[in-house]
Amino acid sequence: MINYTVAAQLPHAHLFRVTMRIAAPAREQRLSLPAWIPGSYLVREFARHLSALNASQGERRVALEQVDKATWLARCEGRGALTVSYLVYAFDTSVRAAFLDAQRGFFNGTSLCLRVEGREAEPHRLELRALPAGWQVATALPAVKVDAAGRGVYEATGYDELVDHPVELGRFWRGRFEAHGVPHEYVVAGALPDFDGARLLADAKRICEAQIAFWHGRSKPPFERYVFLHNLVDEGHGGLEHRASTALISPRRDMPALGKPETSEGYANLLGLISHEYFHTWNVKRLRPAEFARYDYTQENYTALLWFFEGFTSYYDDLFLLRTGLIDTARYLRLVARTVSGVLSMPGRHVQSVAQSSFDTWVKYYRADENTPNSTISYYTKGSLVALALDLTLRTEGRGTLDDVMRALWAASQGGPIDEAQIAAALAHVGGRSYAKELAAWVHGTDDLPLQTLLERAGVEWGTEAASLAQRLGLRVSESALTGVKISHVLRGGAAEAAGFAPGDELLAVDGWRVRRLDDALRLLTAAAAAPLLVARDQRVLTLSLVLPGEAAPAGPSPGAITLKAAGAPAKAAAALRKAWLAG
Ligand SMILES: [Zn+2]
């Protein structure tokens, strides 16, 4: 048995005190902290926040030798219990690490709990008592003995489970509902006084019930309890999935408010996030890449399948909002159009496949920079469109749907690790033919997906809005009257690249006129002749020369936004297909 006691030692200094007790340690006992947290594919080096480590066996001080950036070796004598104590600095407001101040605490075990090497399969206990007055505890960790506020002792069957249950601490709002007989708890930290908790619970319940039914019909899901840990902030959006819980972060203003029954864009985004993370309870936490059968916490864990686990989850997140009536068809199609437009605005879609994007996420997706649009494609967005293209193809052929494929994979793997061959086999099983060609082109290729054809066949009208000036030039900018026009990205193959713009440039003037917003330049640039532009770069003022591409010019690196809407009078087959697809 491994025991951890976590205390909110110095909230104002953002320091947790962790004390571990290891019965019968090895003579040379190795202890290490994970370099990453499953679900977020970046080496984050959590050990950089550890300090003041010391160890003892009874009265005897035990020498701790640091072996590498995240590993310590305790030289023990005899089999007497080893006690290890250390501080963890916790001031990361994201869902991936740990946070502590006088208002609130949160942590993942990957940030706080040293792994006792060789003992990972033993029960791991976590004790939470030394907390500020009035604080509660919320977590999906099974409780051994806790009080009404949740303070006390929890126990996991092993280290993997221990670090897969984040913990929320503080004075938070707490609600409960049941889905298919399974208790769900929903915790919200930092809500405004007009927060409509009853509505949030009712909407979350609809999503949970629909997803349990999707995977299991009328049977129970593979967890006995589920907990949402939701932290509200001024700015920020994200979530991290776990086996029986999720940690969410979203803007306070996106929460439903009492007396305001409409569904704001922000609230629809939040419901999409809830749906996304809950779907992961099956798709990536249980059904998961073969490479994740056992996590290696010390280094990158490569998989080429995130287009399936993140992309297909992204396809289903908003689709479940439509299927449960939380959004209507018009709004759903607007969300799909936003994703299509986003993918088409990335020249990198012709450079990197979604399989490569998955594999390289450790150095590319999670390390976005000014070159990202030119060199990468997101396995979330394009992956969700691969799911859409496969679903529409299957539905057009009439033998099954992507829903059937997901359930076939679940059945074949018994909710366990899978590889790409199993995905191909499930598609062939459901569709009655091989989809090797589609997978080769859509997952491993870099050509655009045939979405327009597939959507039109499903009774959806595809349109393109006029390109903005930034899109015509192949630029992304940040701008305001105060700061002027700053170039953030120069897209591959565009007029701005040809003119010599670089990321970070400040556009000062066009043809002798000061510009403070890019659209000011619209009346000064012409397709007929090159205009002189003044640009500031590294303290120098440079003169560039730019010819405006005509509005009818062949689409530059970034075309105008795509619009999608249900066609008014589709053919009978298209109408039937659309109805079946959008009604689930
Ligand atoms: Zn995800």
Boltz pocket constraint, residues with backbone or C-beta under 6 A from the ligand:
constraints:
  - pocket:
      binder: B
      contacts: [[A, 276], [A, 280], [A, 309], [A, 310], [A, 313]]
      max_distance: 6.0
